[in-house]
Amino acid sequence: MILALLDRLGARRAWLRWGLLAAGLVSVLGLPWVLYPPVAADILCWGLFAVAFDLLLGHAGLLSFGHAAFWGTSAYTTGLIAIHAGVPFPLAVAGGAVAAAVVAVPIGLLAVRRSGIYFAMVTLAFAQMIYFIANQWGDLTGGENGLQGIPRELPGLDLSDSFVYYYAALPLVLAGLAAAWRIVHSPFGRVVAAVRDNPARARALGYSVDRYKVVVFTVSAFLSGLAGGLYAVNHGFASLQEVYWTTSGKVVVMTVLGGIGTLWGSLLGAAAVVRLEDWLSTSGFDEVGIVTGSLFILVVLLFRRGIWGTVSHLLQPRGDTASMQSADSGNGTVRDPAAGDRPERSLVREP
Amino acid sequence: MTSFLQQAFNGLVSGGFYALLALGLAVIFGMLHVVNFAHGAVYMLGAFGAVALQDSAGLGFWWALLLVPLAAALAGMLLERLLIHRLAALDPLYNFLLTFGIALVCQDLLRMKYGAQSTPYDEGPFPGTLDLGLFDYPAYQVFVLGAAAVVCLAVWLLLTRTRVGTVVRAATERPELTRALGIDTARWVMPVFGFGVALAALAGVLAAPMRAVNSGMGADLIIVVFAVVVIGGLGSIPGAVFAGFAIGMLQALGNLYVPVLSQTSVFLLMAVVLLVRPAGLFGKEEHAL
C-alpha cells in the first residue's frame, strides 16, 4: 500500500520501498486480529472502493459523484448470483464487477461529454437513476427491504466465520489493488495522466481523449464493483443505501481524507472513516453525517493534501521538487509550468 | 381529460419548486462559479424554519415567508465570507465538496433534533379548494404556483432591467472586462450568494404546508434539481426556469401514463440532452471548467 511514496523517493531508496510494502502487507494480514473481523473486512472493501475511485479522480482528474452506482449495481448483482446460482462467492463477485463495468460504459460515454463540475453532476444524476431502478424493481431487488440472505459459499472453507471470510476476500482485494497500481504505471496510465494534465495537448498528439476517459471510468467502475460485491457478501444483504448518493459522497470523503491522487492514501482514508463510523454507531450516535460532513469541511478547508499527501510532502527532500513532480504525474508527461507555480489550486494535481 | 389536466397542474406546482431552486443555483453559479450542493439542505432548513417559527414563537406562514429567507440570506452571506470565499481561487470542485459536507451536517443535525419522521406544519393560508372549471384544486397549491411564477419573473426583470442586474450579468459573462471597466465585482459576490440561498429557503417555506417536512426532504430534490440545471444549461436563468417547469410536468404526466418511469424520466431526458446538446438547452458552450 505504500508504493506511491516509494515511487517518489525513487530507486535510491529501494530498501524503503520494500520495507513499506512489507509493513503494509503485515498490517493488512494482521487487521482482523486487531479489529472486529467484519469491520476489518469492511475496511478492505471500502479501501478497494476508494482506491478505484482515486484511480479516476486522482489519475484521470474526473470527479465522479455517482460511484455508488457501480458499488451498488455490483452489490445487487453479486447478491442475485449468489442467491440464485449458488456459485462460490468469488464467481458471484466477479459477475457483479462485470455488471458494474457494463453499466459504466453508457454512463461514461455520456458523462465525458462534460468536464469538471458538470461531470460530477451528470454522474450523480445517473447514479440516482440506478437508485430509482433498484427501488422500483422490487421483485428483483427487494425494494425498500433490500436483498436479504446473500450466502457466502466457498468449497472447503467455512465462511460463516467472518475471520475466515476476511482472508478469503483478501486475495481478491489485493488483486484489485495490484491492478490499480499496474494501470497507473502502465503506458495507458501515462496517457491518462497526460489527458488529465493537458487534454488539448494530448488530443494534438493524436490520443482520443474521450476514449481514454471512458476506459479509465469503466476500469474504475469494475474495481468499485469488485469492492461492492465483497461488501454485500460480507454483510449478507444489499440495501438501497448501497446505491444512494450518500455512498458516493462517502467514497469521496475517504479519498480526499487519504489524499487525492495518492492511490494508497485512499486505503488509509477508508480505514479511518470506517473505524470512525463503527466507533460512533457502537457508542449509540446515529447521526454519522454530522461527523463525516464536518470531517469533509475541515479537510477541504485546511488539509487538502490529505493524510498521505501530507506525509509524502513532508518526506520530500528539499530543493528536489521538480523531479519529484515529474515522477508523480508519470514520467514523460509534459507539465504545465503555470500549474506547478500554484500548488493546491487544482483538485487533482498534487502540489 | 380531467385527470390529465389535474396531473399537469400538479406538474406545474412541483415544477415551480424545481424552478425556484434551479434559479438560485444558476444565480450563484453565474456569479461565483460555485455549484452549491447545500441548496437542497437550505430548502429543508427553510421548511423547518417555518415549523420552528410556528412552534416556538407562534408566528404563522406570512411571517415565515418574510423572516426565513431573510435569515437564510444573512447566514448564506456569512457562509460565503467565512468558508466559500477561501476556496474561490481553487478548482470549483473544492467548493462543491465543501457544500456537500455542509449539506450532510445540516441534514443530520435536523434529524438529531426532529427525528426521521415528518414534522407537521398546518398553519398554511388558503385552506380548501378552488374551482378551476373542470376540477377542484387545493387553493394553497394555486397560490404556490403563482408565487413561484412571480418570483421567477421578478428575478428575470431584476437581472435584465436594473443596474444591479446588469453588473451581475456582466461579471458573470466577462469578469476581467467588467473589472477593467472599474466595476467592483467582488462586492456583489456575497449578496448574490445570499440572494440565491434565500430563494431556496423561500421554496422551503412554501413547501412546508403542503409537503412532508423532514430532514431528508432536500436530499432527493437536490439531485433532480442538478439534472434540471444540466438540462437547462448551468448558469442560464431562462434555462433553469424552463427546465424546472418542464421537468415538473414530465414527472407528473409520466406518473399518469408510465408510472414506472416517472422518477427516472428526468435522468433519461438528461441523457438525451447530453447526447444532443451537451451544454444544455439554453447553455452556452462551456468555458473551461
Interface residues (C-beta under 8 A of the other chain):
Chain A: L63 L110 A111 R113 R114 S115 G116 I117 Y118 A120 M121 V122 L124 A125 F126 Q128 M129 F132 I133 Q136 W245 T246 G249 V252 V256 E287 V288 G289 I290 T292 G293 S294 L295 F296 I297 V300 L301 R304 E344 R345 S346 L347 V348
Chain B: V35 L83 R86 L87 A89 L90 D91 P92 L93 Y94 F96 L97 L98 F100 G101 I102 A103 L104 V105 Q107 D108 L109 R111 M112 A219 D220 I223 V224 F226 A227 V229 V230 L234 V260 Q263 T264 V266 F267 L268 M270 A271 L274 L275 P278 E286 L289
